[in-house]
Amino acid sequence: MGKNTTSNFEANKTRAIWGDPSWTTTFCNLCVEEIEAGNKGIFAASSAKGWSNLVIKFCDETGLNYDKEQLKCRWDVLKADWRVWEKLKGLDTNLGWDVVKGTINDSDDWWNMKLKEIPKALKFRHKGLQNLQQFDKMFRDVAATGAELM
């Protein structure tokens, strides 16, 4: 009763650390390469070849020996952030832009209103989402942002 059913392998698996921002950029660039090579479906379905390519190339470029599950977890986190960013921007066309911070520069009232709607957007108040061009290529046609539901 109350027995932990997690296997020893799962329990001992190390969580991937993404401390260097260049690792995320490298990951995104490699994902875009795979998508442009015609392996777009690797992220929606399990394409052994596409994921194998990604794992090998990521290790070659960064020296980090992350497996498919660790890279897939990163993909999921980045996609969630991108969805929040897209929802934050919404259909607003008159948003100001802070070039230094790389984020939206708008009034406190605008931010307060948006943060009530989208609390997870707080992380973008003082620093924008990095790798936007890659994210658009990675997620634009494969992720529902909620905008199409309106």
FENDAVEN-V68422 format. One record per residue. N is the residue number from 0. RES is the residue in three letters. PHI is phi in whole degrees, 0 to 359 (none if undefined). PSI is psi in radians with two decimals (* if undefined). D_CENTER is the distance of its C-alpha to the mean C-alpha in whole Angstrom. Layout:
N,RES,PHI,PSI,D_CENTER
N,RES,PHI,PSI,D_CENTER
//
This chain:
0,MET,none,2.32,38
1,GLY,72,0.25,35
2,LYS,290,2.36,34
3,ASN,284,2.12,31
4,THR,264,0.09,30
5,THR,291,2.28,27
6,SER,291,2.78,28
7,ASN,300,-0.67,29
8,PHE,300,-0.84,26
9,GLU,295,-0.69,23
10,ALA,292,-0.57,25
11,ASN,268,-0.07,25
12,LYS,294,2.29,21
13,THR,279,2.37,20
14,ARG,286,2.36,16
15,ALA,293,2.37,14
16,ILE,254,2.23,14
17,TRP,246,0.86,12
18,GLY,291,-0.49,15
19,ASP,261,2.06,15
20,PRO,303,-0.45,12
21,SER,293,-0.43,14
22,TRP,293,-0.70,12
23,THR,293,-0.72,9
24,THR,298,-0.77,10
25,THR,300,-0.81,13
26,PHE,303,-0.82,10
27,CYS,297,-0.77,8
28,ASN,300,-0.72,12
29,LEU,292,-0.66,13
30,CYS,298,-0.77,11
31,VAL,297,-0.71,13
32,GLU,303,-0.80,16
33,GLU,296,-0.71,16
34,ILE,296,-0.80,15
35,GLU,292,-0.39,18
36,ALA,277,0.06,20
37,GLY,95,0.16,20
38,ASN,259,0.60,18
39,LYS,302,-0.63,15
40,GLY,289,-0.10,16
41,ILE,296,-0.44,15
42,PHE,269,-0.36,12
43,ALA,267,-0.55,14
44,ALA,233,3.07,17
45,SER,265,1.73,18
46,SER,258,1.86,19
47,ALA,302,-0.71,21
48,LYS,295,-0.83,21
49,GLY,298,-0.80,18
50,TRP,293,-0.67,16
51,SER,299,-0.78,19
52,ASN,303,-0.81,19
53,LEU,297,-0.80,15
54,VAL,299,-0.81,17
55,ILE,294,-0.85,20
56,LYS,296,-0.69,18
57,PHE,296,-0.75,16
58,CYS,296,-0.76,19
59,ASP,300,-0.70,21
60,GLU,276,-0.50,19
61,THR,247,-0.35,18
62,GLY,81,0.04,21
63,LEU,267,2.23,18
64,ASN,264,1.10,19
65,TYR,274,2.49,16
66,ASP,267,3.14,17
67,LYS,303,-0.78,15
68,GLU,296,-0.68,14
69,GLN,291,-0.71,13
70,LEU,290,-0.66,11
71,LYS,296,-0.66,10
72,CYS,298,-0.74,9
73,ARG,297,-0.76,6
74,TRP,306,-0.83,5
75,ASP,296,-0.71,6
76,VAL,295,-0.80,5
77,LEU,295,-0.69,1
78,LYS,295,-0.70,4
79,ALA,296,-0.75,6
80,ASP,298,-0.76,6
81,TRP,298,-0.71,6
82,ARG,298,-0.74,9
83,VAL,298,-0.79,10
84,TRP,300,-0.81,10
85,GLU,297,-0.72,12
86,LYS,293,-0.67,14
87,LEU,299,-0.83,15
88,LYS,293,-0.68,16
89,GLY,52,-2.44,18
90,LEU,260,0.15,21
91,ASP,294,2.18,22
92,THR,253,-0.17,24
93,ASN,253,0.50,25
94,LEU,286,2.45,23
95,GLY,282,2.84,24
96,TRP,227,2.25,21
97,ASP,265,1.85,22
98,VAL,296,-0.66,21
99,VAL,294,-0.83,22
100,LYS,276,-0.30,19
101,GLY,67,0.66,17
102,THR,217,3.10,17
103,ILE,291,2.34,19
104,ASN,245,1.68,22
105,ASP,223,3.10,24
106,SER,294,2.79,27
107,ASP,299,-0.64,26
108,ASP,299,-0.77,28
109,TRP,299,-0.83,25
110,TRP,297,-0.77,22
111,ASN,299,-0.72,24
112,MET,297,-0.82,24
113,LYS,295,-0.68,21
114,LEU,289,-0.46,20
115,LYS,291,-0.67,22
116,GLU,286,-0.69,21
117,ILE,226,1.34,17
118,PRO,304,-0.54,17
119,LYS,292,-0.20,14
120,ALA,282,-0.12,14
121,LEU,306,-0.64,16
122,LYS,297,-0.31,14
123,PHE,262,0.05,14
124,ARG,295,-0.69,17
125,HIS,244,-0.07,18
126,LYS,206,2.16,15
127,GLY,285,-3.14,13
128,LEU,279,2.20,9
129,GLN,278,2.82,10
130,ASN,63,0.60,9
131,LEU,301,-0.74,10
132,GLN,298,-0.74,12
133,GLN,294,-0.75,10
134,PHE,301,-0.73,7
135,ASP,300,-0.71,10
136,LYS,290,-0.60,12
137,MET,285,-0.72,9
138,PHE,245,-0.34,9
139,ARG,308,-0.83,12
140,ASP,264,-0.03,14
141,VAL,241,-0.04,13
142,ALA,233,2.29,11
143,ALA,280,2.21,14
144,THR,266,-0.21,13
145,GLY,100,-0.34,16
146,ALA,297,-0.64,18
147,GLU,288,-0.18,20
148,LEU,273,-0.20,21
149,MET,277,*,23
//
